[in-house]
Amino acid sequence: MMIALAFSMLAASPQPGCSPDAMVAVNRAAVLAAEFDLAGASAQLEAESLGGCETAQVAIRYARGLMAAQEAFRQGGSFESLAPVRQAIAGLDVISRGRPGAAAVARLVLQAASAAAQSELDEMRLYLESAIQMESLQRAAGQPGVPLVSAGETAGELWLQLHRYDDARRAYVEARAQAGSTARVLAGIGRAAQRLQDTVTACAAFRELLESWGARPARPSQIAEAQAYVADCVPPGR
C-alpha cells in the first residue's frame, strides 16, 4: 500500500521533460524515501542520468535541502550551517519560476525547515501552512505533490524535532487525511502519542506500521522503535 502510494504521487500526470527511465528512477527513489531512507533516495537520484526531468531535479534539491536542514538543526541553526539549505532553496526558486507546483511546495517546506533550525516557530508555521495548502490544491487538480516526502509528513517531522508534540500529532493526522497511512505518518503519530503519554494511540499506530511493513529485511530506527514499544503494549481487547 505504501509503495503504491509513493508511485501514485508521481504518476498522476505527465512530468515536464521526464523520460520513462527518469521517472522509473524517481519512483525508485520515492520508495526508498517512503522507507525512511532519504539519503539513499538522494544518492540514487544523483547517480542516475536524468536529463532535464523537472521532477527529478526538484527531488534532488529537496532531499539535499531536507538533510542539510537536519544537520543545521543539530549544529544550532548557524548561518554557515544553513548555507546548503539556502542553496537548495535558490535552485528550487529557479525551477519554479514563480509558478505553483512541486518546486514551489518544496521551496516553502525548506524555508520552514530553515526556520525550524533557527527556532523561528511563527515563521516556520506560516511556511508550512502555505506549503500544505499549495500541495493540497495541486493534488485536487490531479497534479502530484512534492516528491519523496510530502509537505504534511515533513511538517510533523519538524514539530517532533522541536518537541512540539501536540503540533506534531496534529500535522501527522492531517497528513494521513491527505496522503494516507504512510510509514512516515504512522511512525510520526506513534512517536508523538508516545511522548504525550497516549499509549492507546501510540500502540495502535505502531502496530499498524509494523503490519504494513511486513517481513521486509530493512530495519530502520523507526521500525526498531515501533517493535520495542509494541512489545510492551497490552494486546487489544484485554
Short mmCIF file of the C-alpha atoms (twelve columns), coordinates in Angstrom:
data_MODEL
# 
_entry.id   MODEL 
# 
loop_
_atom_site.group_PDB 
_atom_site.id 
_atom_site.type_symbol 
_atom_site.label_atom_id 
_atom_site.label_alt_id 
_atom_site.label_comp_id 
_atom_site.label_asym_id 
_atom_site.label_seq_id 
_atom_site.Cartn_x 
_atom_site.Cartn_y 
_atom_site.Cartn_z 
_atom_site.pdbx_PDB_model_num 
ATOM 1   C CA . MET A 1   0.000  0.000  0.000   1 
ATOM 2   C CA . MET A 2   2.713  2.484  0.996   1 
ATOM 3   C CA . ILE A 3   4.846  1.660  -2.055  1 
ATOM 4   C CA . ALA A 4   1.809  2.018  -4.308  1 
ATOM 5   C CA . LEU A 5   1.151  5.431  -2.767  1 
ATOM 6   C CA . ALA A 6   4.723  6.544  -3.422  1 
ATOM 7   C CA . PHE A 7   4.295  5.651  -7.090  1 
ATOM 8   C CA . SER A 8   0.842  7.197  -7.434  1 
ATOM 9   C CA . MET A 9   2.020  10.541 -6.064  1 
ATOM 10  C CA . LEU A 10  4.374  10.819 -9.026  1 
ATOM 11  C CA . ALA A 11  2.390  9.108  -11.733 1 
ATOM 12  C CA . ALA A 12  -0.772 11.222 -11.585 1 
ATOM 13  C CA . SER A 13  0.161  13.232 -14.675 1 
ATOM 14  C CA . PRO A 14  2.958  13.628 -17.264 1 
ATOM 15  C CA . GLN A 15  6.049  15.281 -15.818 1 
ATOM 16  C CA . PRO A 16  7.872  18.101 -17.656 1 
ATOM 17  C CA . GLY A 17  10.879 16.845 -19.623 1 
ATOM 18  C CA . CYS A 18  10.886 13.409 -17.984 1 
ATOM 19  C CA . SER A 19  11.764 10.305 -19.955 1 
ATOM 20  C CA . PRO A 20  10.315 6.936  -18.861 1 
ATOM 21  C CA . ASP A 21  13.756 5.984  -17.484 1 
ATOM 22  C CA . ALA A 22  13.938 9.181  -15.442 1 
ATOM 23  C CA . MET A 23  10.508 8.553  -13.944 1 
ATOM 24  C CA . VAL A 24  11.487 4.979  -13.064 1 
ATOM 25  C CA . ALA A 25  14.490 6.408  -11.186 1 
ATOM 26  C CA . VAL A 26  12.298 8.927  -9.368  1 
ATOM 27  C CA . ASN A 27  9.787  6.222  -8.463  1 
ATOM 28  C CA . ARG A 28  12.540 4.017  -7.059  1 
ATOM 29  C CA . ALA A 29  13.826 6.937  -5.019  1 
ATOM 30  C CA . ALA A 30  10.278 7.584  -3.748  1 
ATOM 31  C CA . VAL A 31  10.103 4.013  -2.461  1 
ATOM 32  C CA . LEU A 32  13.388 4.459  -0.573  1 
ATOM 33  C CA . ALA A 33  12.163 7.732  0.920   1 
ATOM 34  C CA . ALA A 34  8.904  6.060  1.953   1 
ATOM 35  C CA . GLU A 35  11.043 3.523  3.831   1 
ATOM 36  C CA . PHE A 36  12.813 6.310  5.781   1 
ATOM 37  C CA . ASP A 37  15.930 6.235  3.587   1 
ATOM 38  C CA . LEU A 38  16.063 9.802  2.284   1 
ATOM 39  C CA . ALA A 39  19.851 9.664  1.976   1 
ATOM 40  C CA . GLY A 40  19.577 6.538  -0.178  1 
ATOM 41  C CA . ALA A 41  16.887 8.162  -2.308  1 
ATOM 42  C CA . SER A 42  19.075 11.206 -2.876  1 
ATOM 43  C CA . ALA A 43  22.158 9.128  -3.673  1 
ATOM 44  C CA . GLN A 44  20.234 7.007  -6.169  1 
ATOM 45  C CA . LEU A 45  18.875 10.047 -7.990  1 
ATOM 46  C CA . GLU A 46  22.272 11.716 -8.118  1 
ATOM 47  C CA . ALA A 47  23.801 8.551  -9.588  1 
ATOM 48  C CA . GLU A 48  21.299 8.457  -12.456 1 
ATOM 49  C CA . SER A 49  21.379 10.283 -15.786 1 
ATOM 50  C CA . LEU A 50  18.111 12.192 -15.528 1 
ATOM 51  C CA . GLY A 51  18.443 14.797 -18.268 1 
ATOM 52  C CA . GLY A 52  16.015 17.676 -17.964 1 
ATOM 53  C CA . CYS A 53  13.431 15.866 -15.838 1 
ATOM 54  C CA . GLU A 54  11.969 18.600 -13.652 1 
ATOM 55  C CA . THR A 55  10.530 16.187 -11.098 1 
ATOM 56  C CA . ALA A 56  13.936 14.573 -10.617 1 
ATOM 57  C CA . GLN A 57  15.680 17.938 -10.270 1 
ATOM 58  C CA . VAL A 58  13.120 19.045 -7.682  1 
ATOM 59  C CA . ALA A 59  13.529 15.762 -5.785  1 
ATOM 60  C CA . ILE A 60  17.331 16.045 -5.710  1 
ATOM 61  C CA . ARG A 61  17.332 19.627 -4.415  1 
ATOM 62  C CA . TYR A 62  14.532 18.920 -1.964  1 
ATOM 63  C CA . ALA A 63  16.278 15.861 -0.489  1 
ATOM 64  C CA . ARG A 64  19.586 17.712 -0.217  1 
ATOM 65  C CA . GLY A 65  17.861 20.616 1.500   1 
ATOM 66  C CA . LEU A 66  15.969 18.443 3.993   1 
ATOM 67  C CA . MET A 67  19.107 16.562 5.006   1 
ATOM 68  C CA . ALA A 68  21.104 19.792 5.250   1 
ATOM 69  C CA . ALA A 69  18.386 21.358 7.419   1 
ATOM 70  C CA . GLN A 70  18.521 18.383 9.794   1 
ATOM 71  C CA . GLU A 71  22.284 18.780 10.109  1 
ATOM 72  C CA . ALA A 72  21.916 22.542 10.606  1 
ATOM 73  C CA . PHE A 73  19.442 21.902 13.430  1 
ATOM 74  C CA . ARG A 74  21.991 19.652 15.127  1 
ATOM 75  C CA . GLN A 75  24.548 22.477 14.789  1 
ATOM 76  C CA . GLY A 76  22.261 25.069 16.352  1 
ATOM 77  C CA . GLY A 77  20.986 26.659 13.157  1 
ATOM 78  C CA . SER A 78  24.037 28.827 12.500  1 
ATOM 79  C CA . PHE A 79  24.170 30.955 9.349   1 
ATOM 80  C CA . GLU A 80  27.031 28.864 7.991   1 
ATOM 81  C CA . SER A 81  25.313 25.533 8.617   1 
ATOM 82  C CA . LEU A 82  22.242 26.703 6.695   1 
ATOM 83  C CA . ALA A 83  24.206 27.602 3.541   1 
ATOM 84  C CA . PRO A 84  23.341 24.281 1.777   1 
ATOM 85  C CA . VAL A 85  19.662 24.802 2.603   1 
ATOM 86  C CA . ARG A 86  19.739 28.292 1.097   1 
ATOM 87  C CA . GLN A 87  21.440 26.850 -1.984  1 
ATOM 88  C CA . ALA A 88  18.694 24.234 -2.377  1 
ATOM 89  C CA . ILE A 89  16.006 26.896 -1.928  1 
ATOM 90  C CA . ALA A 90  17.626 29.061 -4.590  1 
ATOM 91  C CA . GLY A 91  17.755 26.116 -7.006  1 
ATOM 92  C CA . LEU A 92  14.079 25.350 -6.437  1 
ATOM 93  C CA . ASP A 93  13.195 29.005 -6.922  1 
ATOM 94  C CA . VAL A 94  14.831 28.907 -10.367 1 
ATOM 95  C CA . ILE A 95  12.894 25.758 -11.293 1 
ATOM 96  C CA . SER A 96  9.542  27.080 -10.069 1 
ATOM 97  C CA . ARG A 97  9.874  30.415 -11.902 1 
ATOM 98  C CA . GLY A 98  7.068  31.815 -9.776  1 
ATOM 99  C CA . ARG A 99  4.653  29.029 -10.778 1 
ATOM 100 C CA . PRO A 100 2.705  26.893 -8.300  1 
ATOM 101 C CA . GLY A 101 3.829  23.290 -8.383  1 
ATOM 102 C CA . ALA A 102 6.133  20.760 -6.765  1 
ATOM 103 C CA . ALA A 103 9.190  23.055 -6.870  1 
ATOM 104 C CA . ALA A 104 7.285  25.859 -5.149  1 
ATOM 105 C CA . VAL A 105 5.977  23.481 -2.472  1 
ATOM 106 C CA . ALA A 106 9.466  22.065 -1.880  1 
ATOM 107 C CA . ARG A 107 10.894 25.585 -1.591  1 
ATOM 108 C CA . LEU A 108 8.301  26.522 1.058   1 
ATOM 109 C CA . VAL A 109 8.999  23.332 3.019   1 
ATOM 110 C CA . LEU A 110 12.740 24.022 3.006   1 
ATOM 111 C CA . GLN A 111 12.095 27.577 4.165   1 
ATOM 112 C CA . ALA A 112 10.083 26.089 7.031   1 
ATOM 113 C CA . ALA A 113 12.909 23.649 7.816   1 
ATOM 114 C CA . SER A 114 15.396 26.516 7.833   1 
ATOM 115 C CA . ALA A 115 13.153 28.451 10.232  1 
ATOM 116 C CA . ALA A 116 12.866 25.351 12.444  1 
ATOM 117 C CA . ALA A 117 16.651 25.044 12.621  1 
ATOM 118 C CA . GLN A 118 16.702 28.605 13.966  1 
ATOM 119 C CA . SER A 119 13.715 28.013 16.310  1 
ATOM 120 C CA . GLU A 120 11.669 30.631 14.446  1 
ATOM 121 C CA . LEU A 121 8.382  28.904 15.167  1 
ATOM 122 C CA . ASP A 122 5.921  31.510 13.865  1 
ATOM 123 C CA . GLU A 123 7.829  31.791 10.588  1 
ATOM 124 C CA . MET A 124 8.045  28.021 10.310  1 
ATOM 125 C CA . ARG A 125 4.315  27.643 10.867  1 
ATOM 126 C CA . LEU A 126 3.473  30.165 8.139   1 
ATOM 127 C CA . TYR A 127 5.713  28.459 5.590   1 
ATOM 128 C CA . LEU A 128 4.262  25.041 6.451   1 
ATOM 129 C CA . GLU A 129 0.670  26.237 6.176   1 
ATOM 130 C CA . SER A 130 1.408  27.725 2.753   1 
ATOM 131 C CA . ALA A 131 3.197  24.573 1.566   1 
ATOM 132 C CA . ILE A 132 0.456  22.219 2.757   1 
ATOM 133 C CA . GLN A 133 -2.276 24.366 1.245   1 
ATOM 134 C CA . MET A 134 -0.460 24.578 -2.107  1 
ATOM 135 C CA . GLU A 135 0.206  20.843 -2.151  1 
ATOM 136 C CA . SER A 136 -3.457 20.138 -1.341  1 
ATOM 137 C CA . LEU A 137 -4.586 22.351 -4.218  1 
ATOM 138 C CA . GLN A 138 -2.141 20.629 -6.559  1 
ATOM 139 C CA . ARG A 139 -3.495 17.206 -5.658  1 
ATOM 140 C CA . ALA A 140 -7.085 18.388 -6.006  1 
ATOM 141 C CA . ALA A 141 -6.174 19.442 -9.557  1 
ATOM 142 C CA . GLY A 142 -4.775 15.971 -10.313 1 
ATOM 143 C CA . GLN A 143 -1.120 17.012 -10.038 1 
ATOM 144 C CA . PRO A 144 1.452  15.236 -7.851  1 
ATOM 145 C CA . GLY A 145 2.589  16.817 -4.624  1 
ATOM 146 C CA . VAL A 146 6.189  17.403 -3.691  1 
ATOM 147 C CA . PRO A 147 8.306  14.297 -4.458  1 
ATOM 148 C CA . LEU A 148 9.794  11.912 -1.878  1 
ATOM 149 C CA . VAL A 149 8.308  13.341 1.357   1 
ATOM 150 C CA . SER A 150 5.030  15.231 1.439   1 
ATOM 151 C CA . ALA A 151 4.722  18.672 2.978   1 
ATOM 152 C CA . GLY A 152 2.433  17.282 5.681   1 
ATOM 153 C CA . GLU A 153 4.851  14.496 6.622   1 
ATOM 154 C CA . THR A 154 7.718  16.972 6.852   1 
ATOM 155 C CA . ALA A 155 5.578  19.292 8.978   1 
ATOM 156 C CA . GLY A 156 5.105  16.504 11.503  1 
ATOM 157 C CA . GLU A 157 8.811  15.697 11.497  1 
ATOM 158 C CA . LEU A 158 9.758  19.326 12.085  1 
ATOM 159 C CA . TRP A 159 7.350  19.693 15.020  1 
ATOM 160 C CA . LEU A 160 8.671  16.446 16.512  1 
ATOM 161 C CA . GLN A 161 12.209 17.747 16.115  1 
ATOM 162 C CA . LEU A 162 11.204 20.819 18.146  1 
ATOM 163 C CA . HIS A 163 9.441  18.728 20.834  1 
ATOM 164 C CA . ARG A 164 6.079  20.277 19.969  1 
ATOM 165 C CA . TYR A 165 4.198  17.026 20.249  1 
ATOM 166 C CA . ASP A 166 0.622  18.309 20.031  1 
ATOM 167 C CA . ASP A 167 1.532  20.204 16.861  1 
ATOM 168 C CA . ALA A 168 3.332  17.131 15.524  1 
ATOM 169 C CA . ARG A 169 0.387  14.814 16.097  1 
ATOM 170 C CA . ARG A 170 -1.994 17.317 14.508  1 
ATOM 171 C CA . ALA A 171 0.280  17.626 11.451  1 
ATOM 172 C CA . TYR A 172 0.525  13.855 11.043  1 
ATOM 173 C CA . VAL A 173 -3.230 13.344 11.393  1 
ATOM 174 C CA . GLU A 174 -3.800 15.976 8.699   1 
ATOM 175 C CA . ALA A 175 -1.119 14.354 6.518   1 
ATOM 176 C CA . ARG A 176 -2.876 10.991 6.864   1 
ATOM 177 C CA . ALA A 177 -6.100 12.578 5.635   1 
ATOM 178 C CA . GLN A 178 -4.246 13.881 2.571   1 
ATOM 179 C CA . ALA A 179 -1.748 11.139 1.730   1 
ATOM 180 C CA . GLY A 180 -2.976 8.066  3.600   1 
ATOM 181 C CA . SER A 181 -1.330 5.950  6.268   1 
ATOM 182 C CA . THR A 182 2.252  6.038  5.020   1 
ATOM 183 C CA . ALA A 183 5.096  4.645  7.085   1 
ATOM 184 C CA . ARG A 184 6.257  8.153  7.958   1 
ATOM 185 C CA . VAL A 185 2.765  9.171  9.081   1 
ATOM 186 C CA . LEU A 186 2.259  6.081  11.239  1 
ATOM 187 C CA . ALA A 187 5.711  6.326  12.805  1 
ATOM 188 C CA . GLY A 188 5.138  10.020 13.466  1 
ATOM 189 C CA . ILE A 189 1.719  9.539  15.059  1 
ATOM 190 C CA . GLY A 190 3.174  6.789  17.229  1 
ATOM 191 C CA . ARG A 191 6.131  8.886  18.323  1 
ATOM 192 C CA . ALA A 192 4.040  11.974 19.071  1 
ATOM 193 C CA . ALA A 193 1.467  9.932  21.013  1 
ATOM 194 C CA . GLN A 194 4.212  8.155  22.946  1 
ATOM 195 C CA . ARG A 195 5.707  11.451 24.058  1 
ATOM 196 C CA . LEU A 196 2.239  12.710 25.000  1 
ATOM 197 C CA . GLN A 197 1.818  9.515  27.073  1 
ATOM 198 C CA . ASP A 198 -1.142 8.453  24.946  1 
ATOM 199 C CA . THR A 199 -0.304 4.758  24.984  1 
ATOM 200 C CA . VAL A 200 -3.501 3.612  23.258  1 
ATOM 201 C CA . THR A 201 -2.867 5.761  20.176  1 
ATOM 202 C CA . ALA A 202 0.873  5.006  20.181  1 
ATOM 203 C CA . CYS A 203 0.298  1.240  20.332  1 
ATOM 204 C CA . ALA A 204 -2.311 1.365  17.563  1 
ATOM 205 C CA . ALA A 205 -0.132 3.467  15.261  1 
ATOM 206 C CA . PHE A 206 2.993  1.390  15.830  1 
ATOM 207 C CA . ARG A 207 1.084  -1.875 15.332  1 
ATOM 208 C CA . GLU A 208 -0.333 -0.600 12.045  1 
ATOM 209 C CA . LEU A 209 3.156  0.475  10.985  1 
ATOM 210 C CA . LEU A 210 4.614  -2.963 11.710  1 
ATOM 211 C CA . GLU A 211 1.727  -4.752 9.961   1 
ATOM 212 C CA . SER A 212 2.190  -2.655 6.826   1 
ATOM 213 C CA . TRP A 213 5.975  -3.060 6.987   1 
ATOM 214 C CA . GLY A 214 5.619  -6.829 6.958   1 
ATOM 215 C CA . ALA A 215 8.689  -9.020 6.549   1 
ATOM 216 C CA . ARG A 216 10.906 -6.532 4.771   1 
ATOM 217 C CA . PRO A 217 14.533 -7.086 5.846   1 
ATOM 218 C CA . ALA A 218 15.230 -3.371 6.305   1 
ATOM 219 C CA . ARG A 219 15.023 -2.323 9.952   1 
ATOM 220 C CA . PRO A 220 15.447 1.449  10.214  1 
ATOM 221 C CA . SER A 221 15.352 3.110  13.625  1 
ATOM 222 C CA . GLN A 222 11.643 3.917  13.258  1 
ATOM 223 C CA . ILE A 223 10.797 0.227  12.836  1 
ATOM 224 C CA . ALA A 224 13.088 -0.812 15.697  1 
ATOM 225 C CA . GLU A 225 11.428 1.781  17.927  1 
ATOM 226 C CA . ALA A 226 7.948  0.555  16.967  1 
ATOM 227 C CA . GLN A 227 8.905  -3.066 17.655  1 
ATOM 228 C CA . ALA A 228 10.304 -2.213 21.074  1 
ATOM 229 C CA . TYR A 229 7.248  -0.179 22.014  1 
ATOM 230 C CA . VAL A 230 4.665  -2.689 20.783  1 
ATOM 231 C CA . ALA A 231 6.387  -5.440 22.784  1 
ATOM 232 C CA . ASP A 232 5.166  -3.688 25.936  1 
ATOM 233 C CA . CYS A 233 1.652  -2.875 24.675  1 
ATOM 234 C CA . VAL A 234 -1.350 -4.612 26.179  1 
ATOM 235 C CA . PRO A 235 -2.935 -6.791 23.458  1 
ATOM 236 C CA . PRO A 236 -6.146 -5.300 22.011  1 
ATOM 237 C CA . GLY A 237 -9.331 -6.351 23.817  1 
ATOM 238 C CA . ARG A 238 -7.644 -7.049 27.161  1 
# 
